[in-house]
Amino acid sequence: MRQMTAVILAAGQGTRMKSSKPKVLHEAMHKPLIKYVIAAVHHADIEDVCIVVGHGAEEVKQTLGEGYLYALQEQQLGTGHALMQALPLLPSADSLMVLCGDTPLLTAQTLSQLRSYFDESGAACTIMSAILPDGGAYGRIVRNDNGEVASIVEARDASPGELAIQEINSGVYCFDREALSAVIDKLAPNNSQGEYYLTDIICELRNIGKKVNAYVCQDADEIMGVNDRYQLSLASDILRERKNTALMLSGVTMLDPRTVYIDDTVEISPDCIIEPQVYIEGLCRIGRGCHIGPFVKITDSVIGENCEIGPFCYLRPGTVLEDQAKAGHFVEIKKSRIGRGSKVPHLSYIGDADVGEKVNIGCGTITCNYDGKHKYPTTIEDEAFIGSNTNLVAPVTVGHRSTVAAGSTITEDVPEDSLAIARGRQHNIKGWTEERDPRYKNNDESQGK
């Protein structure tokens, strides 16, 4: 198999997005479009990647970071012109795979199949095509009598007969580097847009007797480019459905997968049950046998086995629930560890805390972790019991097997095996209501009391 480098075209502005942000950085399911393309390329065993940047070049570089070659296309003069900017940076590549950075639905499996077809056929160029009954704005694949590709005609330049062709160009190509170098300088902007079309290379290769063929992608959804916010939503729906389907086939139950949103970076073990309106984002890992109730959001958290979460629960980044822990109704947890078998059943906020094993945290408990300038930790040791409506003013520690009485505001450490009560003594003032409002006194007299 020939050594291959991927060239990802990411210089366009994407005017139909109506945004100052580069198009390839718009997010589908919380990940920039171009990162899906890069991931598919890497999973297809193509390690070297060159990204052609232009509009918002620095923002794209900052988002993607190091590890890539970057070619600058200062003027966006077409896809052929973009590839011209990349070639001088790729002296060692035997072959190239050229892709667009706004096609997040491409899969590694399809790219691997394309690459194998290209290598086995010995072609100078293999185009990935797809069959669409209505080709729309896609270029049409024109084949000769031998079934090889004779040319690609852009939709805006096509005749009525050519527009009727159902095989379209996906914008993904494999090129033999030597053959490409022999013809790319012959490109000219002889079209209605005044641009250098990458598709014109096909005719140039044919003119020097090189073989050009096409590999038909079996799932036409994969080649969809994202050009506006509506197409962004369509791509997001497909990505969400793929993820949910894969999880269900691996042993995860979803009561209504149409309302469950799970990022592709999330790992969920079998025998979990996920109810409707659940959002799991970022780097999350969820163990076997968990039950996630409705209206739950989990971000960058680690969940052990047999945990119960929700409904109406928010687990923020840095949360760890160990095995058999519970985070229940209207609970918010941030950057905290909840130990094995511990429970935060309802209406509580736990932030910057380390909670031991078999702890019960009563309704309405708050860790007061922020003083307006700094965040401070709270430690609740094993088997402690925190009464309802407790304020734990950090930094503070509640010791092993200790109890905090309901309604307390704890500002000092509680030793182990202790009861902490931090509230004013109750005083009952008889007759207070009558003294405050004479109407009640009059009512008592009129009734002979």
N, C-alpha and C positions, 0 to 999 in steps of 0.2 A: 504494500500500500504506500502510495506516495506521501511524502511529508506535506502537510497541509496547514495553511494559516487562514484564519477567518478574518475577513474585512467587513466591519459593520458600519453601515452608512448612517450617520447620526448628526448631519450638519444642518438639516432643514429647520426652518422656523416653525412650521405647522400653523399657518395663519388661521386655519379653520378652528383651531382650538380656542382662538381669541384669548390668548394668554401671553404674558411676558416670559413665562417659563418655557424652556426648550421642550418640544413635543415629547422627546424620548424620556424625559424625566417625569412626565405625568404618570400617576400611579394607578395600577389596577390591582385591587386586593392588597393595598398598602405596599406595593413594590413598584419601582420605576419600570416602565415598559422595557427599556433596554436591558435591564438586569435579567429579565426572562430569556431574552435572546442569548445573552452571554452564558447563562446557566445551561441552556439547551446545547450550545456549542461545546462547552466544557464536558458535558455528559456524553457527547458524541465523540469524545477522545480527541478533541482539537484544542490543544493547550495555548498556542500562540494566537493572540487576538490583536488586531489593529483597528482602532476606532477613528473614523473620519468625523471630525468635529468642525463646527462653523458657528452658527447662531448659538450664543450662550456657551461658547467653548469652555470657558473657565468653570462655569457652573457644572457642566457635564463632567469635566476632569475631577473637580472637587468631590462630586457625588460618587464617582466610580473609584477614585484613588489610583494608586500605583499598581503596577503589574500588567499594564497594557501599553502598546505603542499608540501614540496619538498623531494623526495626520491632520493638518489644518487646511480646510477649504474656505478661504477668506470670502470668495464670491461663490454663491451657490448657482453654478452653471450646469447642473444636471448630474445624473448618476455616473455617466462616463467620466465627467470632469472630476467627480469625487474620487473615483478609483485611480485616476491619474495622480492624484496627490498622495495616495497611499503607496503606490508601487516602489518609489525610491527608498522607502523604509523597509522593504521586504526582500533583501538581496538573496536570502538563503531558501526561500520558499519554492518547493517544486510545483505546488498547486495552490489555488486559492478557492475558498468558499466565500462568496459575497452575499451579504444579507442586509436587510433593512432593520434599523433599530426600533421600529414601531410595530413589530409583528410578534407580540408576546405569546401567541398560541402555538408557535412552532415547537415541536417536541424533539427530544434527542433521538428517539427511535426513527423518526422520519429523516432527520439529518444524517443519521448513520446509514440508512438505506440509500439515500441520495449519494452519499460518498462512495459506497460500495458499487452502486450502479455505474458511477463515473469511472472508477478505477477499472472495473471489469470490462467496460465497453471500450476503453482506450480512446475515448473522445477527447477532442481539444476543449470542448465545452459541453457540459450537461446542464440543462435548464430544468428547474423544478416547475412543473405545470400543475394545473388542476382543471377539472371539468365543472363549468358553471353554465347552467341553462341561459342565464342572463349575465353576460360578461361585464356589463357596466363599463367602468373606466379602466379596466385592466387591458393590457396589451394582448393581442391575439397571436397564438402560435400558428404559423403557416408551415405546413409540412410538404415535402416533395413526394413523388410517386413511390420512393423507397421507404417512406415513413420517417425519414430524418427531418430535422428542422431546417427549413429554407430561410426563414426570417421571422422576426417578431415585429408586428405592426402596432404602434401605439393607437389607442382608441380614438384619440383626437385627430389622427392622421389616416384612419382606416376608411375604406370604401364600404358601402352598404353590405356587399358580399362578405368582406372580411369581418365586419361587425357581427355577422351571423355565426362565426366560428365559436364553438363552445369551449375549446381548450384555451386556457388563458395563462399568461405569464405570472408567476408568483413573486418575481423579483429576487429569487434565490438562484445562484449560479455556482457551478464549479468550473474553474478554468485551469488548463495547463499553463503554467507560468510562461514558458518559452513561447508558446503559440500566442498567448495574450500580448506579450511584449512586442511581437512582430507586427501587430495590427492596431494597437490602441492609439498610436499617434496619427492614424488615418481618420479618426473620428472628426466630424465637422458638424456645426450647428445648423444643418440644413432641414429645419422643421419649423412648425408654426410657433414654437416656444423659444427658438433661438438657443437651444441647449444641446449639450453633448450627451446623446442617449447611449447608455450602456447596451441597449438592445441592438444598436447598429453594429456592434462588434460581431454579431452573428453573421451578417452578410459578408463582412470583411474576412472572417475565418473561412467561410464557404468559398470566397473568391480565390483563396490561396490553397484550396483543396483539403481543408481540414474538416474532420468529422464533428458534427454538432447534433446532439440528440436531446431528448427530454425524458425526465422521470416524472410520472404522474403521481402526485400526492393523493393518497386514498381518502383523506379527510379534508375537504375543501375549507373547513373552518380554520385550519391551521395557518393558511396563507393570508388571513384577513389582516389588513393594516388598520391602524387606528389614526384617523384623521380629524375627528371631532369628538365632542363630549358624548354624543349618542353612541358612536362606535366604541368609545372607552367603556361605556356601561355594558354593551354587548360582550366585549372581551372579558370584562370582570365576571359577568354571569357564567360564561363558559369555563373560566378558570375555577370559579367557586364550585360549579357542578362537577368538574373533574376531581377536585380535591375531596368533595363529599362522597362521590362515588367510590373513590379509592379507599377511603376510610370505612365505608359501609361494607365493602367487599373484604376488608381485613378484619371485620368483626365488631365494628362500632355501630350501635343502634342510634338512628336519628328519627325522631317522631315526625318531623316535617322538615326534610332537608332543604326545601325551598327557602326556609327562613333561618338557616344556619350559615354563618360566615366564618370560615376557617382559613387562615393564611397557609401557604404551601410550606412554610417553615415550621409548622406545628406538628408534633408527634403525639398520637393518641393510641393507647394500647387497647386490645380487644376487651369486650364485655363492658365497655362504657356506654352509658345512656345519655343522650343529649336531647333536651327538650327544645321547643321552638324559641326563636329570637335569642340565639346565643352567638356571641362574637368572641373568637379566640384569635389573638393577633401576636405577631412577633415570634420570638424564640420561646415557645412553650413546650413543655413535655408533661404529659398526663398519663398516670399509671393505670393499670388494669382495674376494672370494676368500679369506676367513679360514676356518680350520678350528678349531672349538671342540669339544674332546673332552668325554667324559662327566664328570659330577660337578664342574662348573665354576660358580663364582659370580663375577659381574662387577657392580660397583656404581659408578655415576658415573665412568665411564672412557671414554677415547677410544682406539680401536683403528684403526690404519692398514690398508692393503691387504695381503693375502696373509700375514697373521700366523697363527701356530700357538699355540693355548692349550690347556693341560690335557694329560691328564686330572688331576682333583683339584687344580685351581688356583683361587686366590682373588685377584682383582684388586679392591682396595679403592679408595675414592674418591680422585680425583686422579691415577690411573694413566694414563699415555699410552704406548701401544706404537706406535712408528712403523713404517712399511712393512717387511714381511718379518722382523719381530722374533718371538721365541719366548719364551713363558713356559710351561714344561713341567710335569712331574709334581710334585705337592706343592710348588708354588711360591706364595709370598704376596708381593704387591707393593702398596705403599701410597704414594700421593702421590709418585710417581717417574716419570721419563721414561726409557724404554728405547729407544735410538736405532735407526736403520735397520739391519737385518741383525744386530742383537745378539741374544744367546741367554742365557737363564737356564733351562737345561734341566731341573733337578730339585733338590728338597730345599733350597731357599734362601729367605731372607727379605730383600727389598730395600725399605727404607723411607726416605723423604726423600732420594732419590738422583737424580742426573742422570748417566745412563749414555750415553756417546757411541755412535758407529756401529761396527759389526763388533767388538763386545766379546764375549768369551766368559767367562761366570761359572761356575766349577766347582761341582760338587755340594757342598752343605753350607755355602755361603757366607752370611754374615750381615753386614748393616750394623748396627752397634751405635749406633743413632741417638738413644738416650734414656738420660740419666744419672740419671734419677729425678726431675728437675725440669724439664729443658729438652730439646727436640728439636734435633738438629744435622744438617747436610747431609753427604752423601758425593758426591764427584765422581769418575767413572771416565771418562777421556778415550778418544777413538777408538782402536780396535785394541788395547786393553789385554787382557791375559789374566790372569784371577784363578783361581789354583789351588784345588783342592777343600779344603773345611774351613777356609776363611779367615774371620777376623773383621776387619772394617774398622771401627775405632773412630772415629766421627765427632766433630768435623769432620776430614775427611781427603780428600786428592786423590791419585788414582793417575794418573800422567801418560801422555801419548800413547805407544802401542806398548810400554808397560812390562808386566812380568810379575811377579806375586806368587806365590811358591812355595807349594805346598800346605802346609796346616797352620799358616800364619802368622797372627799377630795384629798388624795394622798400626795403629800409633798416630801415625805421622808421615807427611807427604807423601812420595810416591814420584816422583822426577823422571822426565821422559820418557826412553824408551829404556833403562830400568833394570830390574834384577832385584832385587826386595825379598825378603829372607829374614828372618823374625822368629820364630825358634823355637830352643830349646836344642839344643846339639850332642849327637849320639847317643853314648852310652857303652855298651859291651857288657861285662858282668861275668861271666866264665866261672865255672862251678861254683856260681852263686848258688842254683839250685834245690836242689842237694844240701845246701848249708849251711842253707837255710830249712826243709827237710823231710827228716830222716834216713831216712825210708822208701825214698827213691830210692837213697840210698847203699847201703843193705842189699841192695836188689834188684840193684844192679850187682855187689856182691861175690858174691851167690849164683849169678850167672850167669857168674862167672869173668872179669868185665871188670876 
